[in-house]
Amino acid sequence: MTSEEKRVYLLLKAVIFHYHGLDEQEKLDLEAATKRLEASEEFKWAMEFIDKDQVTAFDRARAFLNDIIGDYPRNKRIELINMVWESNNLKGYVTEMEATAMIRLARDWNVEKELVDLVLK
């Protein structure tokens, strides 16, 4: 995985987690992903991106991700939206705010149907 892909992965995961406020389980999941990907610099970058302005973090991340992910193959876009859905399900539920954020991203990336199919499973 390239450094850019690690940034995309960790920013996507972190911005969805921060959408409603990062809880302890989500923090542990981010730390585990960072360790697994050997991506401490990319994690630091993602946290700085969010901390710059938490109120606008999702919209800024959405614009940033759309510029990059728009060029990704369809299966990679599906994989990313699946990852963030599965990560949110680790705590046993997905909030309405998180679901809305994921739907907006899935729509941007033309994988909304795939996200709906995943939710219905």
Kinemage of the C-alpha trace (Angstrom):
@kinemage 1
@onewidth
@group {chain A} dominant
@subgroup {mainchain}
@vectorlist {calphas} color= white
{ca met a 1} P 0.000 0.000 0.000
{ca thr a 2} L 1.394 3.386 -0.972
{ca ser a 3} L 1.660 6.309 1.419
{ca glu a 4} L -1.230 8.009 -0.395
{ca glu a 5} L -3.415 4.924 -0.019
{ca lys a 6} L -2.586 4.784 3.686
{ca arg a 7} L -3.547 8.451 4.049
{ca val a 8} L -6.836 7.858 2.242
{ca tyr a 9} L -7.606 4.780 4.352
{ca leu a 10} L -6.796 6.411 7.688
{ca leu a 11} L -8.410 9.764 6.868
{ca leu a 12} L -11.598 8.060 5.739
{ca lys a 13} L -11.766 5.916 8.855
{ca ala a 14} L -10.840 8.795 11.187
{ca val a 15} L -13.184 11.380 9.716
{ca ile a 16} L -16.175 9.048 9.967
{ca phe a 17} L -15.227 8.151 13.542
{ca his a 18} L -14.838 11.832 14.427
{ca tyr a 19} L -18.157 12.732 12.811
{ca his a 20} L -19.965 12.275 16.117
{ca gly a 21} L -16.959 12.289 18.454
{ca leu a 22} L -14.250 9.657 18.701
{ca asp a 23} L -14.994 7.014 21.337
{ca glu a 24} L -12.478 4.680 22.980
{ca gln a 25} L -13.207 1.641 20.784
{ca glu a 26} L -12.830 3.736 17.644
{ca lys a 27} L -9.562 5.163 18.934
{ca leu a 28} L -8.255 1.630 19.508
{ca asp a 29} L -9.375 0.606 16.011
{ca leu a 30} L -7.517 3.565 14.467
{ca glu a 31} L -4.391 2.729 16.447
{ca ala a 32} L -4.560 -0.931 15.380
{ca ala a 33} L -5.008 0.037 11.721
{ca thr a 34} L -2.069 2.429 11.968
{ca lys a 35} L 0.135 -0.280 13.430
{ca arg a 36} L -1.036 -2.925 10.925
{ca leu a 37} L -0.353 -0.587 7.995
{ca glu a 38} L 2.904 0.706 9.481
{ca ala a 39} L 1.496 4.170 8.873
{ca ser a 40} L 2.366 6.367 11.840
{ca glu a 41} L 3.201 9.368 9.630
{ca glu a 42} L -0.010 8.970 7.638
{ca phe a 43} L -2.021 8.660 10.873
{ca lys a 44} L -0.390 11.811 12.229
{ca trp a 45} L -1.250 13.603 8.977
{ca ala a 46} L -4.906 12.447 9.165
{ca met a 47} L -5.259 13.603 12.775
{ca glu a 48} L -3.729 16.984 11.950
{ca phe a 49} L -6.110 17.273 8.982
{ca ile a 50} L -9.094 16.715 11.288
{ca asp a 51} L -7.755 18.791 14.189
{ca lys a 52} L -7.173 21.786 11.913
{ca asp a 53} L -10.934 22.424 12.130
{ca gln a 54} L -13.119 19.629 13.437
{ca val a 55} L -16.330 21.401 12.434
{ca thr a 56} L -15.390 21.397 8.744
{ca ala a 57} L -13.288 18.216 8.812
{ca phe a 58} L -15.839 16.003 7.066
{ca asp a 59} L -16.509 18.440 4.236
{ca arg a 60} L -12.792 19.099 3.740
{ca ala a 61} L -12.042 15.356 3.845
{ca arg a 62} L -14.877 14.664 1.425
{ca ala a 63} L -13.444 17.127 -1.094
{ca phe a 64} L -9.923 15.761 -0.610
{ca leu a 65} L -11.047 12.127 -0.917
{ca asn a 66} L -13.247 12.809 -3.943
{ca asp a 67} L -10.263 14.260 -5.797
{ca ile a 68} L -8.247 11.106 -5.171
{ca ile a 69} L -10.818 8.313 -5.016
{ca gly a 70} L -12.590 9.410 -8.174
{ca asp a 71} L -9.663 7.901 -10.074
{ca tyr a 72} L -9.703 4.619 -8.123
{ca pro a 73} L -11.133 1.512 -9.785
{ca arg a 74} L -14.711 0.696 -8.783
{ca asn a 75} L -13.701 -2.347 -6.737
{ca lys a 76} L -11.276 -0.204 -4.692
{ca arg a 77} L -14.014 2.382 -3.997
{ca ile a 78} L -16.319 -0.423 -2.870
{ca glu a 79} L -13.554 -1.854 -0.695
{ca leu a 80} L -13.052 1.519 1.020
{ca ile a 81} L -16.749 2.103 1.711
{ca asn a 82} L -17.021 -1.489 2.957
{ca met a 83} L -14.036 -0.948 5.272
{ca val a 84} L -15.554 2.114 6.873
{ca trp a 85} L -18.939 0.389 7.277
{ca glu a 86} L -17.331 -2.666 8.889
{ca ser a 87} L -15.171 -0.474 11.152
{ca asn a 88} L -18.237 1.332 12.414
{ca asn a 89} L -20.016 -1.942 13.038
{ca leu a 90} L -17.258 -3.069 15.418
{ca lys a 91} L -18.980 -1.172 18.204
{ca gly a 92} L -22.264 -2.947 17.423
{ca tyr a 93} L -24.134 -0.055 15.849
{ca val a 94} L -23.804 2.747 13.322
{ca thr a 95} L -25.188 6.154 14.243
{ca glu a 96} L -27.496 8.009 11.904
{ca met a 97} L -24.817 10.677 11.462
{ca glu a 98} L -22.211 8.078 10.484
{ca ala a 99} L -24.605 6.369 8.093
{ca thr a 100} L -25.466 9.699 6.478
{ca ala a 101} L -21.786 10.525 6.050
{ca met a 102} L -21.104 7.134 4.448
{ca ile a 103} L -24.085 7.488 2.115
{ca arg a 104} L -22.817 10.900 0.983
{ca leu a 105} L -19.388 9.446 0.235
{ca ala a 106} L -20.816 6.375 -1.481
{ca arg a 107} L -22.968 8.620 -3.667
{ca asp a 108} L -19.923 10.743 -4.547
{ca trp a 109} L -17.993 7.618 -5.519
{ca asn a 110} L -20.889 5.996 -7.438
{ca val a 111} L -21.063 3.002 -5.097
{ca glu a 112} L -24.259 3.874 -3.224
{ca lys a 113} L -26.020 0.679 -4.336
{ca glu a 114} L -23.151 -1.399 -2.992
{ca leu a 115} L -23.332 0.351 0.375
{ca val a 116} L -27.087 -0.238 0.552
{ca asp a 117} L -26.534 -3.922 -0.286
{ca leu a 118} L -23.942 -4.132 2.478
{ca val a 119} L -26.302 -2.520 4.994
{ca leu a 120} L -29.066 -4.972 4.107
{ca lys a 121} L -26.857 -8.006 4.813
